């Protein structure tokens, strides 16, 4: 059984589909997730999470992000 994690945030940079030397597709991305509490200055700070997607998940994510947010690409 696999664990499942759902992260909701904003993509911080343009997505690019790359390939390893062996031909596997992948995409590195970073998302900014706002914290649910304020810091000492009364501001919400984000946490940045780096993610690597592989194969069909990477391809689908890059295609979808390009369609939904053309300003990122």
Secondary structure as the mmCIF struct_conf table of DSSP 4:
data_model
#
loop_
_struct_conf.conf_type_id
_struct_conf.id
_struct_conf.beg_label_comp_id
_struct_conf.beg_label_asym_id
_struct_conf.beg_label_seq_id
_struct_conf.end_label_comp_id
_struct_conf.end_label_asym_id
_struct_conf.end_label_seq_id
STRN STRN1 UNK A 10 UNK A 11
BEND BEND1 UNK A 13 UNK A 13
STRN STRN2 UNK A 18 UNK A 19
TURN_TY1_P TURN_TY1_P1 UNK A 21 UNK A 22
STRN STRN3 UNK A 25 UNK A 38
TURN_TY1_P TURN_TY1_P2 UNK A 40 UNK A 41
BEND BEND2 UNK A 42 UNK A 42
STRN STRN4 UNK A 44 UNK A 54
HELX_RH_AL_P HELX_RH_AL_P1 UNK A 55 UNK A 68
HELX_RH_3T_P HELX_RH_3T_P1 UNK A 70 UNK A 72
#
